[in-house]
Amino acid sequence: QQQQQQQQQQHHPPDFVVCKKILEDHGKPIYSVRFNYTDLRHSHMFATVGDRRATVYRLRPDITDVEPVQVYVDGNDEEQLFTCAWSQDPLSGAPWLITGGVLGIIKVINCHTLKVVRSLVGHVSSINELQIHPRDRQLLLSASKDRSIRLWSLRSGRCIAVFSGENGHRDEVLSADFNLSGSYMVSSSMDHTVKIWSMSCLKDRLQTCHQEEELVGGGREDEDDDNDDDDEKGGKRKRRRRRKRRRRIPAKIVQFPLFSTRKVHTNYVDCVRFIGDLVLSKSVENCVVLWSGRYPSKLKLTSMPNNSVRRLGEYKCKHCDIWYIRFGMDYYQKYLAVGNKLGEVFVWDVDTGRNKSPAKIGIKGKAAAVRQVAFDQHGKYLVGVCDDASVWVWRRKTNGNARHANKSSAASSAPATA
């Protein structure tokens, strides 16, 4: 009996209590929330995007409070932001906030200078997700409605590779992620497939990708009139010399994934993440699935692969049957959480919570869909964003916690036009 009680305590998911509610004044759905895992000095900062606005918040655990720090408003009235990510300036170390949305333009904002330092143009439709490479923080992955995934260099602004084509996704790409080493990338789409891509074919390009331009031999002949020399006959001759010119190297088109399957889900796959060598993916089927793929020893480039998978478990939830609701994990991938259309959030311990009931967090008042959730670095705080422009902050319960009253405030900060 003691062993059973200990096992039940170990399997009990973490409980959270509400400590803050913030209502953003634009009144539109907030689609994404991200903590800054790129630079752990700023791990207490998180950003939300909704309408054409990106808001940066500071989490203050010492007094259990959250305050808005910066607000960026896109200058185009037609923009609607769907996703964001964090990186940093390679020279000064300043945090960079990266946003993307319906216009297909990725903007990199320096949070110290409050300026857009780079705009990445290449996608021809809306951007659904952005991810930073786990080892090289200057590499950015973008998943788009145009059925492609692009790999960018933030330092040079170059598009390094486009994952699309013959064996690529056949519909809108909704989610993408790197594995911990950055050697593989996983993507999911409206075509019900999950694909795993190898980065090994980009090894040469990744070595020089952060150079804005590269030397290419065989340039045009240019005449130089400045270096005129007198020859023996007193005449003048013009020297012609072949110059090496610089040009941008075009992006590499990657058309063949290492692995592809439709056997995990039967509907839109709107969120996918690596967890070690395994994959977590979610559709509109009221569960998050943990599975492993059986990768082929040789690639079959002439036919669309539909490789077998091994389902390892499910994290079941309720009323999560609308698409574009994305789950979140903490920095150490210990906790998993996802919202639903009724304003509820479900939390599991990743190791022990498979096929078990989660902890459920309810939102008081009028229900609104929770579009995405995010943990802070240590999993002590959980942030959720909703369709009613609200941002909810929960704190994990620990022994000896005192009661914390619910707080609400409106995010008011002078917007800086981006």
Secondary structure as the mmCIF struct_conf table of DSSP 4:
data_model
#
loop_
_struct_conf.conf_type_id
_struct_conf.id
_struct_conf.beg_label_comp_id
_struct_conf.beg_label_asym_id
_struct_conf.beg_label_seq_id
_struct_conf.end_label_comp_id
_struct_conf.end_label_asym_id
_struct_conf.end_label_seq_id
HELX_RH_AL_P HELX_RH_AL_P1 GLN A 2 HIS A 11
HELX_LH_PP_P HELX_LH_PP_P1 HIS A 12 ASP A 15
STRN STRN1 PHE A 16 GLU A 24
TURN_TY1_P TURN_TY1_P1 ASP A 25 HIS A 26
BEND BEND1 LYS A 28 LYS A 28
STRN STRN2 ILE A 30 PHE A 35
BEND BEND2 THR A 38 ASP A 39
HELX_RH_3T_P HELX_RH_3T_P1 LEU A 40 HIS A 42
TURN_TY1_P TURN_TY1_P2 SER A 43 HIS A 44
STRN STRN3 MET A 45 GLY A 50
TURN_TY1_P TURN_TY1_P3 ASP A 51 ARG A 52
STRN STRN4 ARG A 53 ARG A 60
TURN_TY1_P TURN_TY1_P4 PRO A 61 THR A 64
STRN STRN5 ASP A 65 VAL A 73
BEND BEND3 GLY A 75 GLY A 75
TURN_TY1_P TURN_TY1_P5 ASP A 77 GLU A 78
STRN STRN6 LEU A 81 GLN A 88
TURN_TY1_P TURN_TY1_P6 PRO A 90 SER A 92
STRN STRN7 PRO A 95 GLY A 101
TURN_TY1_P TURN_TY1_P7 VAL A 102 LEU A 103
STRN STRN8 ILE A 105 ASN A 110
TURN_TY1_P TURN_TY1_P8 CYS A 111 LEU A 114
STRN STRN9 LYS A 115 VAL A 121
BEND BEND4 VAL A 124 SER A 125
STRN STRN10 ILE A 127 ILE A 132
BEND BEND5 PRO A 134 ARG A 135
TURN_TY1_P TURN_TY1_P9 ARG A 137 GLN A 138
STRN STRN11 LEU A 139 SER A 144
TURN_TY1_P TURN_TY1_P10 LYS A 145 ASP A 146
BEND BEND6 ARG A 147 ARG A 147
STRN STRN12 ILE A 149 SER A 153
TURN_TY1_P TURN_TY1_P11 LEU A 154 SER A 156
STRN STRN13 CYS A 159 PHE A 163
BEND BEND7 GLY A 165 GLY A 165
TURN_TY1_P TURN_TY1_P12 GLU A 166 ASN A 167
BEND BEND8 GLY A 168 GLY A 168
BEND BEND9 ARG A 170 ASP A 171
STRN STRN14 VAL A 173 PHE A 178
TURN_TY1_P TURN_TY1_P13 LEU A 180 SER A 181
BEND BEND10 GLY A 182 SER A 183
STRN STRN15 TYR A 184 SER A 189
TURN_TY1_P TURN_TY1_P14 MET A 190 ASP A 191
BEND BEND11 HIS A 192 HIS A 192
STRN STRN16 VAL A 194 SER A 198
BEND BEND12 MET A 199 MET A 199
HELX_RH_3T_P HELX_RH_3T_P2 SER A 200 LEU A 202
HELX_RH_AL_P HELX_RH_AL_P2 LYS A 203 THR A 208
TURN_TY1_P TURN_TY1_P15 CYS A 209 HIS A 210
BEND BEND13 GLN A 211 GLU A 212
STRN STRN17 GLU A 214 VAL A 216
BEND BEND14 GLY A 217 GLY A 217
STRN STRN18 GLU A 221 ASP A 230
TURN_TY1_P TURN_TY1_P16 GLU A 232 LYS A 233
BEND BEND15 GLY A 234 GLY A 234
STRN STRN19 LYS A 236 ARG A 242
HELX_LH_PP_P HELX_LH_PP_P2 ARG A 243 LYS A 244
STRN STRN20 ARG A 245 ARG A 247
HELX_LH_PP_P HELX_LH_PP_P3 ARG A 248 ALA A 251
STRN STRN21 LYS A 252 VAL A 254
BEND BEND16 LEU A 258 LEU A 258
STRN STRN22 PHE A 259 THR A 261
BEND BEND17 ARG A 262 VAL A 264
BEND BEND18 THR A 266 ASN A 267
STRN STRN23 CYS A 271 ILE A 275
TURN_TY1_P TURN_TY1_P17 GLY A 276 ASP A 277
STRN STRN24 LEU A 278 LYS A 282
BEND BEND19 VAL A 284 ASN A 286
STRN STRN25 CYS A 287 GLY A 293
BEND BEND20 SER A 297 LYS A 298
TURN_TY1_P TURN_TY1_P18 LEU A 301 THR A 302
BEND BEND21 SER A 303 SER A 303
STRN STRN26 VAL A 309 LYS A 316
BEND BEND22 LYS A 318 HIS A 319
BEND BEND23 ILE A 322 TYR A 324
STRN STRN27 ARG A 326 ARG A 326
STRN STRN28 GLY A 328 MET A 329
TURN_TY1_P TURN_TY1_P19 TYR A 331 TYR A 332
BEND BEND24 GLN A 333 GLN A 333
STRN STRN29 TYR A 335 GLY A 339
TURN_TY1_P TURN_TY1_P20 LYS A 341 LEU A 342
BEND BEND25 GLY A 343 GLY A 343
STRN STRN30 VAL A 345 ASP A 349
TURN_TY1_P TURN_TY1_P21 VAL A 350 THR A 352
TURN_TY1_P TURN_TY1_P22 ARG A 354 ASN A 355
BEND BEND26 LYS A 356 LYS A 356
HELX_LH_PP_P HELX_LH_PP_P4 SER A 357 PRO A 358
STRN STRN31 ALA A 359 ILE A 361
BEND BEND27 GLY A 365 LYS A 366
STRN STRN32 VAL A 370 PHE A 375
TURN_TY1_P TURN_TY1_P23 GLN A 377 HIS A 378
BEND BEND28 GLY A 379 LYS A 380
STRN STRN33 TYR A 381 CYS A 386
TURN_TY1_P TURN_TY1_P24 ASP A 387 ASP A 388
BEND BEND29 ALA A 389 ALA A 389
STRN STRN34 SER A 390 ARG A 396
TURN_TY1_P TURN_TY1_P25 ASN A 399 GLY A 400
HELX_LH_PP_P HELX_LH_PP_P5 ASN A 401 ARG A 403
STRN STRN35 SER A 408 ALA A 411
STRN STRN36 ALA A 416 THR A 417
#
